[in-house]
Amino acid sequence: MALYFLNLMRLAWELSLHNELYEEMAIKFFRHFLQIAKAMTNMAVCGIGLWDVEDGFYYDELSLPRYDGGMERIVLRVRSLVGIIPLLAVETIEPETLRKLPRFAEELSWTLENEPGLASLVSRWHEPGRGDRRLLSLLRGHRMKRLLRRMLDPDEFLSEYGIRSLSKVHEQAPYIFEHQGQQHRIQYTPAESSNRMFGGNSNWRGPIWFPINFLIIESLQKFHHYYGDEFKIEYPTGSGKHLTILEVSDRLSERLTRLFHLNNNNERPIYRHSPRMQHDPKFRDHLLFYEYFHGDSGRGVGASHQTGWTGLVAKLLYPRRPLT
């Protein structure tokens, strides 16, 4: 939802250049973004936040009513895309944008001066970056590094073909939740679901799901646009090698496009389940856009016509114009 309101805010910016009434809408969406940041830091009922300082990750938290009228807090320590998605809520503000939108700029300044508690929830939006641009993000630099340490770990989320939807640590250590005599289990499942719940769909239990990977890459590009080449992170985790955020986004793009490229064995990872599609010259060059992909081998899984989201690979293959 934080990403949603940042997108609406940006749309309102563009419309404001032609109709100043939209500037008020941009301010409204900015305020909604701040309120979501507040909710994630201090949940209304329990006074808790979603960020786990010890693990360096976002977890879902379940709040259940107790018989005494209070609330029971249960942290669901599942390392999944749920904990990575806050990374997606990021936007940069160029100085010329603030000059063109004086009321919006005034709102930024007023919030900083009059609501420091609210303003402090958002990463560095009041501190100029490269070219005096500003950053709106749920993650500060240190917190972002800790989250990326998990995401870029081959033993957790980083596959040869993108970011898995569930950490591979849950393959040997599934998460088990017990409540009122019932046991619920989440285990790393890299491809088809192990049961027929939700029609056997397993997007969120381990496979590589293209739209979230695409949004992660775009978010990293925005972070680099603000932080620049001086800000580096270890990639992959444990390798001792440090790259800029932009270089990491490029490496993730390469892993995703690797799904479709011919490898050293003259085979495409997406067709590892189909010898005919892999080797028959009448089929092998007609690429299918699978719904999601095996978290380890990269083979295509689910529906094979998902051009609505897996077709995003075309944008990753197209030469990227550098941000200025």
Long-range contacts (C-beta under 8 A, 24 or more apart in sequence): 1-36, 2-33, 2-36, 2-37, 2-40, 2-86, 2-89, 2-138, 3-85, 3-88, 3-89, 3-215, 5-29, 5-30, 5-32, 5-33, 5-36, 6-33, 6-89, 6-90, 6-91, 6-136, 9-33, 9-91, 10-91, 13-97, 13-101, 13-104, 16-100, 16-101, 16-104, 17-100, 23-101, 23-103, 23-104, 24-103, 26-101, 26-104, 27-103, 27-104, 27-107, 30-104, 30-107, 30-108, 30-136, 31-107, 33-89, 33-122, 33-136, 34-111, 34-118, 34-119, 34-121, 34-122, 36-89, 37-118, 37-121, 37-122, 37-138, 38-118, 38-121, 40-86, 40-138, 41-121, 45-71, 46-71, 46-73, 48-73, 50-86, 51-143, 52-77, 56-143, 56-146, 56-147, 56-149, 56-150, 57-83, 57-146, 57-147, 57-150, 58-82, 58-83, 58-84, 58-85, 58-86, 58-147, 59-83, 74-177, 74-179, 76-175, 76-177, 77-175, 78-166, 78-170, 78-175, 78-186, 79-150, 79-156, 79-157, 79-166, 79-167, 79-169, 79-170, 80-165, 80-166, 80-167, 80-186, 80-204, 81-163, 81-165, 81-166, 81-204, 81-209, 81-212, 83-147, 83-150, 84-147, 84-150, 84-151, 84-157, 84-163, 84-212, 84-216, 85-212, 86-138, 86-139, 86-147, 87-138, 87-139, 87-144, 87-147, 87-148, 87-151, 87-216, 87-219, 88-215, 88-216, 88-219, 89-137, 89-138, 90-135, 90-136, 90-137, 90-138, 90-139, 90-219, 90-222, 90-223, 91-135, 91-136, 91-137, 91-222, 92-129, 92-133, 92-134, 92-135, 92-136, 92-222, 92-225, 92-226, 93-125, 93-133, 93-134, 93-135, 93-136, 94-131, 94-133, 95-131, 95-132, 95-133, 98-134, 108-134, 124-226, 129-226, 129-227, 129-228, 130-225, 130-226, 130-227, 130-228, 133-225, 133-226, 134-226, 135-223, 135-226, 137-223, 141-227, 141-231, 144-223, 145-233, 148-233, 148-248, 149-233, 149-234, 149-237, 150-237, 151-216, 152-233, 152-234, 152-235, 152-236, 152-237, 152-248, 153-236, 153-237, 153-238, 154-236, 154-237, 154-238, 156-237, 158-236, 158-237, 159-208, 159-255, 159-295, 159-296, 159-298, 160-255, 160-258, 160-296, 160-298, 161-208, 161-255, 161-256, 161-258, 161-259, 161-269, 161-293, 161-298, 162-208, 162-210, 162-213, 162-252, 162-255, 162-256, 162-259, 162-293, 163-208, 163-212, 163-213, 163-216, 163-252, 164-188, 164-190, 164-206, 164-207, 164-208, 164-295, 165-203, 165-204, 165-205, 165-206, 165-207, 165-208, 165-209, 165-212, 165-292, 165-295, 166-204, 166-205, 166-206, 166-295, 168-206, 168-295, 170-206, 188-295, 190-294, 190-295, 190-296, 190-297, 191-294, 191-295, 191-299, 191-301, 192-301, 201-302, 202-292, 202-301, 203-291, 203-292, 203-302, 206-295, 207-292, 207-293, 207-294, 207-295, 207-301, 208-256, 208-259, 208-292, 208-293, 208-294, 208-295, 208-298, 209-292, 210-256, 210-292, 210-293, 210-306, 210-309, 210-310, 210-312, 210-313, 211-309, 211-312, 213-252, 213-256, 214-256, 214-309, 214-312, 214-315, 214-316, 216-252, 217-249, 217-252, 217-253, 217-256, 217-316, 220-245, 220-246, 220-248, 220-249, 220-252, 221-245, 221-246, 221-249, 221-323, 224-249, 225-323, 253-316, 256-313, 256-316, 257-313, 257-316, 257-317, 258-298, 259-293, 259-298, 259-313, 260-287, 260-313, 269-293, 269-297, 269-298, 269-299, 270-298, 270-299, 270-300, 271-299, 271-300, 272-297, 272-298, 272-299, 273-299, 273-300, 289-313
